[in-house]
Amino acid sequence: MPRLGVIILNYNTRDLLRRCLQSVYASAACTAERLIVDVLVVDSASTDDSAAMVKREFPDTHLIASPTNLGYTGGNNLGLQAFGFAVSERQLPIPELPAPDYILLLNADTEVNEDALWQMALCLVTTPGAGACGAHLHYGNGTFQHGAFKFPSLAQLALDFFPLTGVPGIHRLHNSGMNGRYPQPLWRGTQPFPVDFVLGAALMVRAAVIRQLGGLDDGYFMYCEELDWAVRMRLAGWQVYAVPLARVTHHEGQSSKQVRWPAFVRLWRSRLRFYRKYQGLHPIGYLTAVRLLVALGIRWRMWQADRRFAKGAVDGTAWQEERAAYRAVLRALSQRTNP
């Protein structure tokens, strides 16, 4: 039987982590005769008793309790190291786990539905050219969440900053390929379909790909790391797939909501790092156009923040925090090379 290693990264989401683990073990039980599942939780210095809860309520779960917040990339790479991949040099006590055939990176704010683990593994088992695959995501209220996207384009960037809210029919544009989305009828089907990249909330990767390409790029603390990985897979000849039958509930952004504006700054630092790293894949002038759009978009948001403050819609503290985040992004934009 193929062996699956599940890495769940957690930061102060104890109750969601409990539900996530319950769902993982329930899904594993659905396929106990077809798939061996080893579960590892990497806790990034949580202060909500998460690590103790795992030890107390899920004794079969392996645990790494980091004394510092390693971010999405550092935490998952540490988990990959525990499964025998030479992707991290962090010196922390870690378990030595059996070598898997596949690795699933899973957010703690997810719940795996029914046999989703097997459906994702089956995609990789039956599709030799598939380097990775992602799940069919939906929000906690049951509504659909886009979990797969095309590689970033200037049109996506423009719609991100200038969504044209209120324009008749604009929702169709936001859900179209121009904005990087795949048609929802594909998700309502039963067959996996190729995509550019999938969200890291539920991302399964072939072990051979990790051995070939290495783990996540440590230059990203969080955000864009799964996108970066997908580009490296594409350049190495691997394809990424979305799996409609692998349904996963995603209570989105529960960790990042705790630090809203620092998370916003990290998001744009990661995006800018990605654009700089792969500028050679685009025509001359592409990075200049990206910088122009981001600068215009950030200054537009600053102007909107100033208007809200002038109208009394936000207090001075909230206004200053928002403007500080925008200024930090503009400073990152002025850098010409990645750190």
N, C-alpha and C positions, 0 to 999 in steps of 0.2 A: 504494500500500500504506500502511496505517496505520503510524505511527512510535511506538515505545515507548521511553521513557527509563527505565532501571533505576537506582535509587539504592540502593547498599548501604552501610549505616552500620557501621563497624567500631571496636571498642575491645578491643585485646589478644586477638584470637581469630584469629591468623594462619593456623593450620592449618585451622580451620573456614572461614575466608574463602577459602582456596585451593580447598577442595571446593565452596563456594558458587559461586565464579566458574566453575569447571569445569562445574558443572551448568547455570548460566545460559547459557553458550555452547553447550552441548549441546542445551538446549531451544530456543535461538534457531536452531540449525542445522536442527531438525525443521520449522521454519516459515519458512525463509529466503525462500520464494517468496510468503509471505503477510504477513510482518511484518518491519519494519526495527527493529533493536534497537541502542540506544546504551547503554553501560554506564559508570557512574560510581561510584567508591568514594570515600566521605568517611571518612577516618581521623581519629579524635578522639584525637590525641596518644598513640598506642599506643607502648609501649616494647618490643615483641616483634618488631620488624623487619617489621611488617605492610606498611608503605608501600613499603619497599625490595623486598619480595617481589612486590608488585603490579607495580612498575616492571620487575622482572627477568623475571617469568614470564608477565605478561599485558600486553605492550606496547600492545595495542589498547584497553586499559581506561583511561579518563580517571581522574585521581586528584586529590583535594584532600587535602592533608596539613595538618590544623589543628594549630597548636602548643598548643592547649588542648582539653580535653574539653568539647564543646558540648552534650552530652546528646542524647537521641533527637530532640527538637524542633529544637534549634539546628542539629544536623548535617544533618538532612533538609531544613530550610529553606534551608540553604546550598546543598545539592544542587539544590533547586528553583530557586534563583537562577541557578545555572550553566545550567539549561535555559531561562532567559529569563523566569521568573516573578518579579514584583516582590514578594517575600515576606520578604526579609532585607536588613538594612542593614549586615551585617558586612563589614569591609574586609579581605578576604583575597584573595590571588591565586587566581582561579578560571578554569577554561576557559569558553569561550563555545560551548555545544553547540546542535545543531539543535533547533528548536521541535518538541516531540512532540505527538501526539494523546492519548497516555495516559502516565501516570507510575506506575511500580511502586516502592513503598517495600519494601525487602527486608532482613531481618536477615542479618547475616553468619553466624549459626548455623543457616542453612537450606540445604536442597538442593532445587532445582527438578527435579521428575520429568518426563521425557519432554516432552510438548507443553503443559505447564502454562501457559507464557507465552501461547500462542495461545488456550487455552481461556478464560483470564481476559479477554484482549483481545476475543475473540469475544462474550463476554457483553456487554461495553460497546458493541461494534459493532452488535449486533442488538437491543439493548434501549435505546431512546432515553431513557427515564426513569431509567436507571441512572447514578448519579453515581460509584459506586465498587463494587468487588467484592473478595472475599477468597477465599483458597484453602482446599482440603480438607487440613487439617494432620494429621500423625501424628508421633509421637515417633521417636527413632532406633531403638527396638526394634520399630517397626512398629505399635504400638498407637495407637488413635484419640485425637486431641486435639481438644477443642472449640475451634473457631476463630471461632465466631460466637455472639453473645449478645444477649439482650434488654437494653433500657436498665435501669440499676440500680433495684432495688426494696428496700424495707425487709426483705422476706423473704430476699433474697440477702445483705443485710448481716448479718442474724441468723445465717444458716447459715455465713457466712464465719467468724464468731467462735465460734459454738457448733455445731460440725458434728454433734454427737450420735453420734460414732463408737461403734460397737458395738450400736446400736439395730437390730433386725431390719428389713431392707428399706430402711434409710436411704439406701443407694446409689441407689435408684430416685428418691428425693426430690431428691438432689443432682444427678441427671442430668435433672431435669424442668424444665418451664417455670417452676415456682415459683422455681427457682434460676437462671433466666435462660438455660437451655440449650434448644437445638432438638433435636427427635427424631432419633436416629441414622439411622432409615430414610430421611430426607431426604438425608442425606449418601451413602447407598448408591445413590441414584438417579443420573440422568444430566442432569437439568435444573437450572439455577440457580434458587434460591428466595430470596425477599426476607427480610431480617433487619434487626434494628435497627443492629447494628454488627459489624465483624469485627476481629480482632486485627491490629495493625500489623506483625506478623512478615512478612506477605505481603499487602500492600494496594495494589490498583491503582485509580487515580483518573483520571477524565476531565479532560483539560487545561482544558476550558471551565469545569468546576466550580472548579478552582483559580483561574482568572482571575476568576471571579465572587465567590468567598468568601474568597480569600486562602489562605495556607498554614496550617500548624499554629500553634496559639496558643503564642507564646513564653513565656507565663506558666507553662507546664509544662516542667520540665527533662526528665523522662521519666515515663511512665505517664499514662494517661487522655487523651493527646492525640488518639489515633484515635477514642476515644469522643466527645470534644468536637467533632471534625470531623464525625462522623456526625450529631450533633444539629444542627449548623449546616446540614448537607445536608438533613436532614429538614425543618427550618424553611423552607428555600428551595425545597422541593418535589421534591428528589431522593431516590431510593431506593437502598439498599445491598443487594447480593446476595451470596450464598455460591455458589461454583461447585464442585460435587462432583467434576467431572472434572479439575480443576486440583489435582493432588496435590503437596504440598510437605512434605518432612521437616523437622521443627523440633527441633533439639537445644536445648531451651528454656533461656533464662536464663543463657547462658554468660558474658555480660559482667557481669550483676548479681550472679552468684554470687561474683565476686571481691570484692565489697563488700556482704556480706549485709545487715548491719544499717543502714548508710547507705541501701541500696536500699529497705529496708522503710520507713524514715522518708520517703523521697521518694515512695514509693507512696501513703502515707496523706496526705501533704501535697497530692499531686495529686488524690486522691479528694475530700478536703475542699474543695479549690479548685473542683472540678467541682460538688459539691453546692451550694456557695454561689453559683456563677456562674449556675446554672440553677434556683435555688430558686423563681423566679417561675413555672416550668412545673408546680409541684406545689401541692397544697392547703396552706392555712395550717397551720402546725404540723409540716410535713414535716421541715424542717431541724432543728427542736428534737428530733424523734424520732431523726433521724440522729445528732445529737450525743450523745443519751442512749445509743443502742446502741453507738456507738464507745467512749464512756467506759467503759461496762460491760465491753465486750469487751477493751479494753486492760488494765483493772484485773484482769480474769479471767486474762489471759495473764501479767501480772506475778505474780499469786499462784501460778500454775503454775511460773513460773521460780524463784520463791523455794523452792517445794517440791523442785524438782529439785536446787537448790543444797544444801538442807538434807540431802538424801539422798546427796549426793556424786556425783550423776550428771553435774554440770558443775563446772568449776573456777571460782575466783573471778573471773578475767579475763573468761571467757565470760559469766558471770552479770551482771557489771557492764555489759558491752557491751549485753546484751539489755535490761537495765533502763533504761539510758541511752536506748536507742531508744524504748522505751515512754514514757518521760518526755517525749521530744521530740515524740511524737505528741500527748500530752496538752496540751503547750504550744500546738501548732498548733491543737488543737481549741478552745482558749480564745479564739483570735482570732475577731473578728466580721466581718472583711472580708478579701478576698484582697489579697496584696501587689501 
